[in-house]
Structure formats: structure tokens, C-alpha cells
Amino acid sequence: MNNTGSNAPSCGPSPRALAVLLLRLALGSCFLYAGLSKFGLGGGPGYTATVASLSKTFNDTLLAGFPSSAFAHALPFLEAVLGALLLIGLRTRCALMLTGLTLLGLVFGLMVLHKPEMLPAQTMIYVLVLLDVAALALLESGNPLSVDACRGSCSSAPKP
């Protein structure tokens, strides 16, 4: 490209790439902190207490027993791993899809509870769902500020 007119090279990443990065960092940090706090890091209650509390919350609902217990056992691991993947940008599309499914599971659980006092938590989850959808939509045009981009460029290098 030449340095004259509209064909001048751009300085730095595109606005879309920065948007994907910021969305990944926002979701990733929320998920990583939520997951780690469920293991007792950062002042959280700890894994056993979290699982017991989440399972007990759904005792009087259609999610009592195995469904709530299985989700409660998996949630801390899902949140921590997905958060870390999003922060570094590894397997981004898959991480965003699983993040969205995890958020949908949380939304469904809150709807089953029918507790108006849970509205702030429900609203926050809706916001995270929107961030996840936006990141997925923007990801289609690339994710240059990620480990995925480095791995892609390294794997597509010409072979000697």
C-alpha cells in the first residue's frame, strides 16, 4: 500500500479488533473471577459451600436433585476455564459459545426460581449474554489480538 490518499496503512488494530478484545476481556474477567471465587479464592465461599448452596436453592423446583447438583458441580470449573480462555483468546469461538450456553443455563435457573429479589442478578446475566452475542458477531471478521491469531498465522506459514 502507498502512503497517499485512502489507501494509507492503518496504525494499530482495527476498531472491530479492539471491540472483540474488550468484549473478551470483560467476559473473561467476569467469568474467571466468578469461577475462582467459587473455589474460595478472592473471598469466595469455597467449592463445597458453593455446590451445597446452589443445590439447596433449587430444592423446591423442577431442577431439584441431579440437574441442580450437576450444574453446581460443573459451574466453578466452567467459569474459571472459560474465563481464562477468553482472557488469552484461545479457542475463542468455542469459549464464547460455551459461555453463552452457561449464561443461558443461569438465566433458566433464575426464571425457574421465580424470585423478584433476584432481578439485579438476572439483569447482569442478560447484559453478559448481550456481550457474548456481540463478541460472537464481531469475531466473524477476525480476532487478531489473541492466541488463536498467533496459532493461525503460525500454522498457515509456508512449509519449507
Chimera marker file (.cmm) of the C-alpha trace (Angstrom):
<marker_set name="trace">
<marker id="1" x="0.000" y="0.000" z="0.000" r="1" g="1" b="0" radius="0.5"/>
<marker id="2" x="1.119" y="3.536" z="-0.566" r="1" g="1" b="0" radius="0.5"/>
<marker id="3" x="1.060" y="6.347" z="1.969" r="1" g="1" b="0" radius="0.5"/>
<marker id="4" x="-1.204" y="8.672" z="-0.002" r="1" g="1" b="0" radius="0.5"/>
<marker id="5" x="-4.961" y="9.016" z="-0.102" r="1" g="1" b="0" radius="0.5"/>
<marker id="6" x="-7.366" y="6.498" z="1.392" r="1" g="1" b="0" radius="0.5"/>
<marker id="7" x="-5.010" y="3.588" z="0.832" r="1" g="1" b="0" radius="0.5"/>
<marker id="8" x="-2.697" y="4.667" z="3.655" r="1" g="1" b="0" radius="0.5"/>
<marker id="9" x="-1.841" y="1.868" z="6.061" r="1" g="1" b="0" radius="0.5"/>
<marker id="10" x="-3.656" y="1.991" z="9.350" r="1" g="1" b="0" radius="0.5"/>
<marker id="11" x="-1.848" y="2.392" z="12.630" r="1" g="1" b="0" radius="0.5"/>
<marker id="12" x="-2.647" y="-0.397" z="15.056" r="1" g="1" b="0" radius="0.5"/>
<marker id="13" x="-5.531" y="-2.823" z="15.220" r="1" g="1" b="0" radius="0.5"/>
<marker id="14" x="-8.909" y="-2.062" z="13.721" r="1" g="1" b="0" radius="0.5"/>
<marker id="15" x="-11.772" y="-0.760" z="15.862" r="1" g="1" b="0" radius="0.5"/>
<marker id="16" x="-13.510" y="-4.117" z="15.379" r="1" g="1" b="0" radius="0.5"/>
<marker id="17" x="-10.451" y="-5.997" z="16.644" r="1" g="1" b="0" radius="0.5"/>
<marker id="18" x="-10.327" y="-3.726" z="19.683" r="1" g="1" b="0" radius="0.5"/>
<marker id="19" x="-14.042" y="-4.275" z="20.287" r="1" g="1" b="0" radius="0.5"/>
<marker id="20" x="-13.568" y="-8.058" z="20.217" r="1" g="1" b="0" radius="0.5"/>
<marker id="21" x="-10.620" y="-7.723" z="22.589" r="1" g="1" b="0" radius="0.5"/>
<marker id="22" x="-12.570" y="-5.555" z="25.053" r="1" g="1" b="0" radius="0.5"/>
<marker id="23" x="-15.594" y="-7.866" z="24.972" r="1" g="1" b="0" radius="0.5"/>
<marker id="24" x="-13.352" y="-10.894" z="25.503" r="1" g="1" b="0" radius="0.5"/>
<marker id="25" x="-11.589" y="-9.191" z="28.408" r="1" g="1" b="0" radius="0.5"/>
<marker id="26" x="-14.876" y="-8.123" z="30.015" r="1" g="1" b="0" radius="0.5"/>
<marker id="27" x="-16.478" y="-11.553" z="29.769" r="1" g="1" b="0" radius="0.5"/>
<marker id="28" x="-13.270" y="-13.384" z="30.555" r="1" g="1" b="0" radius="0.5"/>
<marker id="29" x="-12.528" y="-11.401" z="33.705" r="1" g="1" b="0" radius="0.5"/>
<marker id="30" x="-16.123" y="-11.762" z="34.952" r="1" g="1" b="0" radius="0.5"/>
<marker id="31" x="-16.109" y="-15.500" z="34.353" r="1" g="1" b="0" radius="0.5"/>
<marker id="32" x="-12.618" y="-16.111" z="35.725" r="1" g="1" b="0" radius="0.5"/>
<marker id="33" x="-13.340" y="-14.177" z="38.924" r="1" g="1" b="0" radius="0.5"/>
<marker id="34" x="-16.734" y="-15.866" z="39.369" r="1" g="1" b="0" radius="0.5"/>
<marker id="35" x="-15.156" y="-19.297" z="38.925" r="1" g="1" b="0" radius="0.5"/>
<marker id="36" x="-12.177" y="-18.676" z="41.178" r="1" g="1" b="0" radius="0.5"/>
<marker id="37" x="-14.369" y="-17.172" z="43.909" r="1" g="1" b="0" radius="0.5"/>
<marker id="38" x="-16.431" y="-20.374" z="43.929" r="1" g="1" b="0" radius="0.5"/>
<marker id="39" x="-13.196" y="-22.192" z="44.788" r="1" g="1" b="0" radius="0.5"/>
<marker id="40" x="-12.643" y="-19.865" z="47.748" r="1" g="1" b="0" radius="0.5"/>
<marker id="41" x="-10.173" y="-17.511" z="46.066" r="1" g="1" b="0" radius="0.5"/>
<marker id="42" x="-10.827" y="-13.795" z="46.400" r="1" g="1" b="0" radius="0.5"/>
<marker id="43" x="-13.023" y="-14.222" z="49.456" r="1" g="1" b="0" radius="0.5"/>
<marker id="44" x="-15.482" y="-16.677" z="47.936" r="1" g="1" b="0" radius="0.5"/>
<marker id="45" x="-17.273" y="-19.364" z="49.931" r="1" g="1" b="0" radius="0.5"/>
<marker id="46" x="-15.299" y="-22.343" z="48.626" r="1" g="1" b="0" radius="0.5"/>
<marker id="47" x="-16.237" y="-25.175" z="46.312" r="1" g="1" b="0" radius="0.5"/>
<marker id="48" x="-18.147" y="-27.384" z="48.772" r="1" g="1" b="0" radius="0.5"/>
<marker id="49" x="-20.152" y="-24.485" z="50.189" r="1" g="1" b="0" radius="0.5"/>
<marker id="50" x="-20.941" y="-23.185" z="46.701" r="1" g="1" b="0" radius="0.5"/>
<marker id="51" x="-22.176" y="-26.565" z="45.471" r="1" g="1" b="0" radius="0.5"/>
<marker id="52" x="-24.297" y="-27.072" z="48.607" r="1" g="1" b="0" radius="0.5"/>
<marker id="53" x="-25.775" y="-23.576" z="48.396" r="1" g="1" b="0" radius="0.5"/>
<marker id="54" x="-26.611" y="-23.777" z="44.693" r="1" g="1" b="0" radius="0.5"/>
<marker id="55" x="-28.108" y="-27.247" z="45.044" r="1" g="1" b="0" radius="0.5"/>
<marker id="56" x="-30.195" y="-26.198" z="48.082" r="1" g="1" b="0" radius="0.5"/>
<marker id="57" x="-31.510" y="-23.123" z="46.251" r="1" g="1" b="0" radius="0.5"/>
<marker id="58" x="-33.358" y="-25.359" z="43.790" r="1" g="1" b="0" radius="0.5"/>
<marker id="59" x="-34.726" y="-27.934" z="46.293" r="1" g="1" b="0" radius="0.5"/>
<marker id="60" x="-38.341" y="-26.821" z="45.769" r="1" g="1" b="0" radius="0.5"/>
<marker id="61" x="-38.195" y="-26.516" z="41.984" r="1" g="1" b="0" radius="0.5"/>
<marker id="62" x="-38.291" y="-28.802" z="38.979" r="1" g="1" b="0" radius="0.5"/>
<marker id="63" x="-34.482" y="-28.623" z="38.981" r="1" g="1" b="0" radius="0.5"/>
<marker id="64" x="-34.145" y="-30.313" z="42.400" r="1" g="1" b="0" radius="0.5"/>
<marker id="65" x="-31.703" y="-33.182" z="42.727" r="1" g="1" b="0" radius="0.5"/>
<marker id="66" x="-29.428" y="-34.212" z="39.891" r="1" g="1" b="0" radius="0.5"/>
<marker id="67" x="-29.959" y="-31.245" z="37.492" r="1" g="1" b="0" radius="0.5"/>
<marker id="68" x="-29.063" y="-28.575" z="40.050" r="1" g="1" b="0" radius="0.5"/>
<marker id="69" x="-26.336" y="-30.688" z="41.653" r="1" g="1" b="0" radius="0.5"/>
<marker id="70" x="-24.637" y="-31.447" z="38.328" r="1" g="1" b="0" radius="0.5"/>
<marker id="71" x="-24.764" y="-27.801" z="37.253" r="1" g="1" b="0" radius="0.5"/>
<marker id="72" x="-23.492" y="-26.652" z="40.662" r="1" g="1" b="0" radius="0.5"/>
<marker id="73" x="-20.538" y="-29.064" z="40.474" r="1" g="1" b="0" radius="0.5"/>
<marker id="74" x="-19.630" y="-28.036" z="36.919" r="1" g="1" b="0" radius="0.5"/>
<marker id="75" x="-20.185" y="-24.271" z="37.185" r="1" g="1" b="0" radius="0.5"/>
<marker id="76" x="-16.980" y="-23.255" z="39.019" r="1" g="1" b="0" radius="0.5"/>
<marker id="77" x="-14.831" y="-25.238" z="36.577" r="1" g="1" b="0" radius="0.5"/>
<marker id="78" x="-16.726" y="-23.912" z="33.551" r="1" g="1" b="0" radius="0.5"/>
<marker id="79" x="-16.463" y="-20.310" z="34.718" r="1" g="1" b="0" radius="0.5"/>
<marker id="80" x="-12.756" y="-20.485" z="35.552" r="1" g="1" b="0" radius="0.5"/>
<marker id="81" x="-11.697" y="-22.312" z="32.380" r="1" g="1" b="0" radius="0.5"/>
<marker id="82" x="-13.909" y="-20.289" z="30.025" r="1" g="1" b="0" radius="0.5"/>
<marker id="83" x="-12.777" y="-17.052" z="31.665" r="1" g="1" b="0" radius="0.5"/>
<marker id="84" x="-9.120" y="-17.949" z="31.202" r="1" g="1" b="0" radius="0.5"/>
<marker id="85" x="-9.672" y="-19.000" z="27.581" r="1" g="1" b="0" radius="0.5"/>
<marker id="86" x="-11.428" y="-15.720" z="26.794" r="1" g="1" b="0" radius="0.5"/>
<marker id="87" x="-8.765" y="-13.615" z="28.515" r="1" g="1" b="0" radius="0.5"/>
<marker id="88" x="-5.958" y="-15.085" z="26.437" r="1" g="1" b="0" radius="0.5"/>
<marker id="89" x="-8.044" y="-15.583" z="23.296" r="1" g="1" b="0" radius="0.5"/>
<marker id="90" x="-7.593" y="-19.327" z="22.947" r="1" g="1" b="0" radius="0.5"/>
<marker id="91" x="-10.345" y="-21.356" z="21.262" r="1" g="1" b="0" radius="0.5"/>
<marker id="92" x="-12.295" y="-18.116" z="21.327" r="1" g="1" b="0" radius="0.5"/>
<marker id="93" x="-15.299" y="-19.164" z="19.248" r="1" g="1" b="0" radius="0.5"/>
<marker id="94" x="-15.809" y="-22.342" z="21.266" r="1" g="1" b="0" radius="0.5"/>
<marker id="95" x="-15.272" y="-20.471" z="24.555" r="1" g="1" b="0" radius="0.5"/>
<marker id="96" x="-17.831" y="-17.834" z="23.567" r="1" g="1" b="0" radius="0.5"/>
<marker id="97" x="-20.364" y="-20.486" z="22.571" r="1" g="1" b="0" radius="0.5"/>
<marker id="98" x="-19.912" y="-22.348" z="25.878" r="1" g="1" b="0" radius="0.5"/>
<marker id="99" x="-20.024" y="-19.059" z="27.785" r="1" g="1" b="0" radius="0.5"/>
<marker id="100" x="-23.343" y="-18.270" z="26.116" r="1" g="1" b="0" radius="0.5"/>
<marker id="101" x="-24.741" y="-21.695" z="26.954" r="1" g="1" b="0" radius="0.5"/>
<marker id="102" x="-23.588" y="-21.345" z="30.572" r="1" g="1" b="0" radius="0.5"/>
<marker id="103" x="-25.274" y="-17.937" z="30.793" r="1" g="1" b="0" radius="0.5"/>
<marker id="104" x="-28.465" y="-19.379" z="29.322" r="1" g="1" b="0" radius="0.5"/>
<marker id="105" x="-28.360" y="-22.088" z="31.995" r="1" g="1" b="0" radius="0.5"/>
<marker id="106" x="-28.059" y="-19.404" z="34.666" r="1" g="1" b="0" radius="0.5"/>
<marker id="107" x="-30.932" y="-17.404" z="33.168" r="1" g="1" b="0" radius="0.5"/>
<marker id="108" x="-33.107" y="-20.524" z="33.037" r="1" g="1" b="0" radius="0.5"/>
<marker id="109" x="-32.320" y="-21.298" z="36.669" r="1" g="1" b="0" radius="0.5"/>
<marker id="110" x="-33.244" y="-17.781" z="37.733" r="1" g="1" b="0" radius="0.5"/>
<marker id="111" x="-36.513" y="-17.981" z="35.806" r="1" g="1" b="0" radius="0.5"/>
<marker id="112" x="-37.364" y="-21.293" z="37.495" r="1" g="1" b="0" radius="0.5"/>
<marker id="113" x="-36.834" y="-19.740" z="40.930" r="1" g="1" b="0" radius="0.5"/>
<marker id="114" x="-39.497" y="-17.035" z="40.390" r="1" g="1" b="0" radius="0.5"/>
<marker id="115" x="-37.853" y="-14.695" z="42.910" r="1" g="1" b="0" radius="0.5"/>
<marker id="116" x="-38.234" y="-10.967" z="42.173" r="1" g="1" b="0" radius="0.5"/>
<marker id="117" x="-35.347" y="-10.146" z="44.524" r="1" g="1" b="0" radius="0.5"/>
<marker id="118" x="-33.068" y="-11.901" z="42.031" r="1" g="1" b="0" radius="0.5"/>
<marker id="119" x="-33.785" y="-9.263" z="39.351" r="1" g="1" b="0" radius="0.5"/>
<marker id="120" x="-30.395" y="-7.482" z="39.690" r="1" g="1" b="0" radius="0.5"/>
<marker id="121" x="-28.529" y="-10.768" z="39.195" r="1" g="1" b="0" radius="0.5"/>
<marker id="122" x="-30.814" y="-11.671" z="36.313" r="1" g="1" b="0" radius="0.5"/>
<marker id="123" x="-30.220" y="-8.280" z="34.688" r="1" g="1" b="0" radius="0.5"/>
<marker id="124" x="-26.455" y="-8.702" z="34.994" r="1" g="1" b="0" radius="0.5"/>
<marker id="125" x="-26.674" y="-12.104" z="33.330" r="1" g="1" b="0" radius="0.5"/>
<marker id="126" x="-28.721" y="-10.604" z="30.483" r="1" g="1" b="0" radius="0.5"/>
<marker id="127" x="-26.027" y="-7.966" z="29.993" r="1" g="1" b="0" radius="0.5"/>
<marker id="128" x="-23.367" y="-10.690" z="29.866" r="1" g="1" b="0" radius="0.5"/>
<marker id="129" x="-25.454" y="-12.604" z="27.300" r="1" g="1" b="0" radius="0.5"/>
<marker id="130" x="-25.560" y="-9.475" z="25.133" r="1" g="1" b="0" radius="0.5"/>
<marker id="131" x="-21.793" y="-9.049" z="25.462" r="1" g="1" b="0" radius="0.5"/>
<marker id="132" x="-21.318" y="-12.678" z="24.481" r="1" g="1" b="0" radius="0.5"/>
<marker id="133" x="-23.541" y="-12.329" z="21.413" r="1" g="1" b="0" radius="0.5"/>
<marker id="134" x="-21.775" y="-9.113" z="20.393" r="1" g="1" b="0" radius="0.5"/>
<marker id="135" x="-18.368" y="-10.766" z="20.739" r="1" g="1" b="0" radius="0.5"/>
<marker id="136" x="-19.505" y="-13.722" z="18.629" r="1" g="1" b="0" radius="0.5"/>
<marker id="137" x="-20.888" y="-11.406" z="15.951" r="1" g="1" b="0" radius="0.5"/>
<marker id="138" x="-17.734" y="-9.303" z="15.813" r="1" g="1" b="0" radius="0.5"/>
<marker id="139" x="-15.487" y="-12.355" z="15.945" r="1" g="1" b="0" radius="0.5"/>
<marker id="140" x="-16.604" y="-13.306" z="12.442" r="1" g="1" b="0" radius="0.5"/>
<marker id="141" x="-14.314" y="-10.637" z="10.994" r="1" g="1" b="0" radius="0.5"/>
<marker id="142" x="-11.284" y="-11.772" z="12.932" r="1" g="1" b="0" radius="0.5"/>
<marker id="143" x="-9.647" y="-11.872" z="16.326" r="1" g="1" b="0" radius="0.5"/>
<marker id="144" x="-6.112" y="-10.610" z="15.677" r="1" g="1" b="0" radius="0.5"/>
<marker id="145" x="-5.300" y="-9.791" z="19.313" r="1" g="1" b="0" radius="0.5"/>
<marker id="146" x="-5.420" y="-13.360" z="20.581" r="1" g="1" b="0" radius="0.5"/>
<marker id="147" x="-3.523" y="-16.606" z="20.954" r="1" g="1" b="0" radius="0.5"/>
<marker id="148" x="-5.844" y="-18.002" z="18.267" r="1" g="1" b="0" radius="0.5"/>
<marker id="149" x="-4.492" y="-15.459" z="15.770" r="1" g="1" b="0" radius="0.5"/>
<marker id="150" x="-0.904" y="-16.368" z="16.594" r="1" g="1" b="0" radius="0.5"/>
<marker id="151" x="-1.642" y="-20.076" z="16.287" r="1" g="1" b="0" radius="0.5"/>
<marker id="152" x="-3.466" y="-19.493" z="12.994" r="1" g="1" b="0" radius="0.5"/>
<marker id="153" x="-0.660" y="-17.476" z="11.463" r="1" g="1" b="0" radius="0.5"/>
<marker id="154" x="1.945" y="-19.955" z="12.673" r="1" g="1" b="0" radius="0.5"/>
<marker id="155" x="0.052" y="-22.940" z="11.327" r="1" g="1" b="0" radius="0.5"/>
<marker id="156" x="-0.552" y="-21.296" z="7.954" r="1" g="1" b="0" radius="0.5"/>
<marker id="157" x="3.098" y="-20.428" z="7.416" r="1" g="1" b="0" radius="0.5"/>
<marker id="158" x="4.568" y="-21.909" z="4.247" r="1" g="1" b="0" radius="0.5"/>
<marker id="159" x="6.352" y="-25.190" z="4.746" r="1" g="1" b="0" radius="0.5"/>
<marker id="160" x="9.967" y="-25.472" z="3.622" r="1" g="1" b="0" radius="0.5"/>
<link id1="1" id2="2" r="1" g="1" b="0" radius="0.2"/>
<link id1="2" id2="3" r="1" g="1" b="0" radius="0.2"/>
<link id1="3" id2="4" r="1" g="1" b="0" radius="0.2"/>
<link id1="4" id2="5" r="1" g="1" b="0" radius="0.2"/>
<link id1="5" id2="6" r="1" g="1" b="0" radius="0.2"/>
<link id1="6" id2="7" r="1" g="1" b="0" radius="0.2"/>
<link id1="7" id2="8" r="1" g="1" b="0" radius="0.2"/>
<link id1="8" id2="9" r="1" g="1" b="0" radius="0.2"/>
<link id1="9" id2="10" r="1" g="1" b="0" radius="0.2"/>
<link id1="10" id2="11" r="1" g="1" b="0" radius="0.2"/>
<link id1="11" id2="12" r="1" g="1" b="0" radius="0.2"/>
<link id1="12" id2="13" r="1" g="1" b="0" radius="0.2"/>
<link id1="13" id2="14" r="1" g="1" b="0" radius="0.2"/>
<link id1="14" id2="15" r="1" g="1" b="0" radius="0.2"/>
<link id1="15" id2="16" r="1" g="1" b="0" radius="0.2"/>
<link id1="16" id2="17" r="1" g="1" b="0" radius="0.2"/>
<link id1="17" id2="18" r="1" g="1" b="0" radius="0.2"/>
<link id1="18" id2="19" r="1" g="1" b="0" radius="0.2"/>
<link id1="19" id2="20" r="1" g="1" b="0" radius="0.2"/>
<link id1="20" id2="21" r="1" g="1" b="0" radius="0.2"/>
<link id1="21" id2="22" r="1" g="1" b="0" radius="0.2"/>
<link id1="22" id2="23" r="1" g="1" b="0" radius="0.2"/>
<link id1="23" id2="24" r="1" g="1" b="0" radius="0.2"/>
<link id1="24" id2="25" r="1" g="1" b="0" radius="0.2"/>
<link id1="25" id2="26" r="1" g="1" b="0" radius="0.2"/>
<link id1="26" id2="27" r="1" g="1" b="0" radius="0.2"/>
<link id1="27" id2="28" r="1" g="1" b="0" radius="0.2"/>
<link id1="28" id2="29" r="1" g="1" b="0" radius="0.2"/>
<link id1="29" id2="30" r="1" g="1" b="0" radius="0.2"/>
<link id1="30" id2="31" r="1" g="1" b="0" radius="0.2"/>
<link id1="31" id2="32" r="1" g="1" b="0" radius="0.2"/>
<link id1="32" id2="33" r="1" g="1" b="0" radius="0.2"/>
<link id1="33" id2="34" r="1" g="1" b="0" radius="0.2"/>
<link id1="34" id2="35" r="1" g="1" b="0" radius="0.2"/>
<link id1="35" id2="36" r="1" g="1" b="0" radius="0.2"/>
<link id1="36" id2="37" r="1" g="1" b="0" radius="0.2"/>
<link id1="37" id2="38" r="1" g="1" b="0" radius="0.2"/>
<link id1="38" id2="39" r="1" g="1" b="0" radius="0.2"/>
<link id1="39" id2="40" r="1" g="1" b="0" radius="0.2"/>
<link id1="40" id2="41" r="1" g="1" b="0" radius="0.2"/>
<link id1="41" id2="42" r="1" g="1" b="0" radius="0.2"/>
<link id1="42" id2="43" r="1" g="1" b="0" radius="0.2"/>
<link id1="43" id2="44" r="1" g="1" b="0" radius="0.2"/>
<link id1="44" id2="45" r="1" g="1" b="0" radius="0.2"/>
<link id1="45" id2="46" r="1" g="1" b="0" radius="0.2"/>
<link id1="46" id2="47" r="1" g="1" b="0" radius="0.2"/>
<link id1="47" id2="48" r="1" g="1" b="0" radius="0.2"/>
<link id1="48" id2="49" r="1" g="1" b="0" radius="0.2"/>
<link id1="49" id2="50" r="1" g="1" b="0" radius="0.2"/>
<link id1="50" id2="51" r="1" g="1" b="0" radius="0.2"/>
<link id1="51" id2="52" r="1" g="1" b="0" radius="0.2"/>
<link id1="52" id2="53" r="1" g="1" b="0" radius="0.2"/>
<link id1="53" id2="54" r="1" g="1" b="0" radius="0.2"/>
<link id1="54" id2="55" r="1" g="1" b="0" radius="0.2"/>
<link id1="55" id2="56" r="1" g="1" b="0" radius="0.2"/>
<link id1="56" id2="57" r="1" g="1" b="0" radius="0.2"/>
<link id1="57" id2="58" r="1" g="1" b="0" radius="0.2"/>
<link id1="58" id2="59" r="1" g="1" b="0" radius="0.2"/>
<link id1="59" id2="60" r="1" g="1" b="0" radius="0.2"/>
<link id1="60" id2="61" r="1" g="1" b="0" radius="0.2"/>
<link id1="61" id2="62" r="1" g="1" b="0" radius="0.2"/>
<link id1="62" id2="63" r="1" g="1" b="0" radius="0.2"/>
<link id1="63" id2="64" r="1" g="1" b="0" radius="0.2"/>
<link id1="64" id2="65" r="1" g="1" b="0" radius="0.2"/>
<link id1="65" id2="66" r="1" g="1" b="0" radius="0.2"/>
<link id1="66" id2="67" r="1" g="1" b="0" radius="0.2"/>
<link id1="67" id2="68" r="1" g="1" b="0" radius="0.2"/>
<link id1="68" id2="69" r="1" g="1" b="0" radius="0.2"/>
<link id1="69" id2="70" r="1" g="1" b="0" radius="0.2"/>
<link id1="70" id2="71" r="1" g="1" b="0" radius="0.2"/>
<link id1="71" id2="72" r="1" g="1" b="0" radius="0.2"/>
<link id1="72" id2="73" r="1" g="1" b="0" radius="0.2"/>
<link id1="73" id2="74" r="1" g="1" b="0" radius="0.2"/>
<link id1="74" id2="75" r="1" g="1" b="0" radius="0.2"/>
<link id1="75" id2="76" r="1" g="1" b="0" radius="0.2"/>
<link id1="76" id2="77" r="1" g="1" b="0" radius="0.2"/>
<link id1="77" id2="78" r="1" g="1" b="0" radius="0.2"/>
<link id1="78" id2="79" r="1" g="1" b="0" radius="0.2"/>
<link id1="79" id2="80" r="1" g="1" b="0" radius="0.2"/>
<link id1="80" id2="81" r="1" g="1" b="0" radius="0.2"/>
<link id1="81" id2="82" r="1" g="1" b="0" radius="0.2"/>
<link id1="82" id2="83" r="1" g="1" b="0" radius="0.2"/>
<link id1="83" id2="84" r="1" g="1" b="0" radius="0.2"/>
<link id1="84" id2="85" r="1" g="1" b="0" radius="0.2"/>
<link id1="85" id2="86" r="1" g="1" b="0" radius="0.2"/>
<link id1="86" id2="87" r="1" g="1" b="0" radius="0.2"/>
<link id1="87" id2="88" r="1" g="1" b="0" radius="0.2"/>
<link id1="88" id2="89" r="1" g="1" b="0" radius="0.2"/>
<link id1="89" id2="90" r="1" g="1" b="0" radius="0.2"/>
<link id1="90" id2="91" r="1" g="1" b="0" radius="0.2"/>
<link id1="91" id2="92" r="1" g="1" b="0" radius="0.2"/>
<link id1="92" id2="93" r="1" g="1" b="0" radius="0.2"/>
<link id1="93" id2="94" r="1" g="1" b="0" radius="0.2"/>
<link id1="94" id2="95" r="1" g="1" b="0" radius="0.2"/>
<link id1="95" id2="96" r="1" g="1" b="0" radius="0.2"/>
<link id1="96" id2="97" r="1" g="1" b="0" radius="0.2"/>
<link id1="97" id2="98" r="1" g="1" b="0" radius="0.2"/>
<link id1="98" id2="99" r="1" g="1" b="0" radius="0.2"/>
<link id1="99" id2="100" r="1" g="1" b="0" radius="0.2"/>
<link id1="100" id2="101" r="1" g="1" b="0" radius="0.2"/>
<link id1="101" id2="102" r="1" g="1" b="0" radius="0.2"/>
<link id1="102" id2="103" r="1" g="1" b="0" radius="0.2"/>
<link id1="103" id2="104" r="1" g="1" b="0" radius="0.2"/>
<link id1="104" id2="105" r="1" g="1" b="0" radius="0.2"/>
<link id1="105" id2="106" r="1" g="1" b="0" radius="0.2"/>
<link id1="106" id2="107" r="1" g="1" b="0" radius="0.2"/>
<link id1="107" id2="108" r="1" g="1" b="0" radius="0.2"/>
<link id1="108" id2="109" r="1" g="1" b="0" radius="0.2"/>
<link id1="109" id2="110" r="1" g="1" b="0" radius="0.2"/>
<link id1="110" id2="111" r="1" g="1" b="0" radius="0.2"/>
<link id1="111" id2="112" r="1" g="1" b="0" radius="0.2"/>
<link id1="112" id2="113" r="1" g="1" b="0" radius="0.2"/>
<link id1="113" id2="114" r="1" g="1" b="0" radius="0.2"/>
<link id1="114" id2="115" r="1" g="1" b="0" radius="0.2"/>
<link id1="115" id2="116" r="1" g="1" b="0" radius="0.2"/>
<link id1="116" id2="117" r="1" g="1" b="0" radius="0.2"/>
<link id1="117" id2="118" r="1" g="1" b="0" radius="0.2"/>
<link id1="118" id2="119" r="1" g="1" b="0" radius="0.2"/>
<link id1="119" id2="120" r="1" g="1" b="0" radius="0.2"/>
<link id1="120" id2="121" r="1" g="1" b="0" radius="0.2"/>
<link id1="121" id2="122" r="1" g="1" b="0" radius="0.2"/>
<link id1="122" id2="123" r="1" g="1" b="0" radius="0.2"/>
<link id1="123" id2="124" r="1" g="1" b="0" radius="0.2"/>
<link id1="124" id2="125" r="1" g="1" b="0" radius="0.2"/>
<link id1="125" id2="126" r="1" g="1" b="0" radius="0.2"/>
<link id1="126" id2="127" r="1" g="1" b="0" radius="0.2"/>
<link id1="127" id2="128" r="1" g="1" b="0" radius="0.2"/>
<link id1="128" id2="129" r="1" g="1" b="0" radius="0.2"/>
<link id1="129" id2="130" r="1" g="1" b="0" radius="0.2"/>
<link id1="130" id2="131" r="1" g="1" b="0" radius="0.2"/>
<link id1="131" id2="132" r="1" g="1" b="0" radius="0.2"/>
<link id1="132" id2="133" r="1" g="1" b="0" radius="0.2"/>
<link id1="133" id2="134" r="1" g="1" b="0" radius="0.2"/>
<link id1="134" id2="135" r="1" g="1" b="0" radius="0.2"/>
<link id1="135" id2="136" r="1" g="1" b="0" radius="0.2"/>
<link id1="136" id2="137" r="1" g="1" b="0" radius="0.2"/>
<link id1="137" id2="138" r="1" g="1" b="0" radius="0.2"/>
<link id1="138" id2="139" r="1" g="1" b="0" radius="0.2"/>
<link id1="139" id2="140" r="1" g="1" b="0" radius="0.2"/>
<link id1="140" id2="141" r="1" g="1" b="0" radius="0.2"/>
<link id1="141" id2="142" r="1" g="1" b="0" radius="0.2"/>
<link id1="142" id2="143" r="1" g="1" b="0" radius="0.2"/>
<link id1="143" id2="144" r="1" g="1" b="0" radius="0.2"/>
<link id1="144" id2="145" r="1" g="1" b="0" radius="0.2"/>
<link id1="145" id2="146" r="1" g="1" b="0" radius="0.2"/>
<link id1="146" id2="147" r="1" g="1" b="0" radius="0.2"/>
<link id1="147" id2="148" r="1" g="1" b="0" radius="0.2"/>
<link id1="148" id2="149" r="1" g="1" b="0" radius="0.2"/>
<link id1="149" id2="150" r="1" g="1" b="0" radius="0.2"/>
<link id1="150" id2="151" r="1" g="1" b="0" radius="0.2"/>
<link id1="151" id2="152" r="1" g="1" b="0" radius="0.2"/>
<link id1="152" id2="153" r="1" g="1" b="0" radius="0.2"/>
<link id1="153" id2="154" r="1" g="1" b="0" radius="0.2"/>
<link id1="154" id2="155" r="1" g="1" b="0" radius="0.2"/>
<link id1="155" id2="156" r="1" g="1" b="0" radius="0.2"/>
<link id1="156" id2="157" r="1" g="1" b="0" radius="0.2"/>
<link id1="157" id2="158" r="1" g="1" b="0" radius="0.2"/>
<link id1="158" id2="159" r="1" g="1" b="0" radius="0.2"/>
<link id1="159" id2="160" r="1" g="1" b="0" radius="0.2"/>
</marker_set>
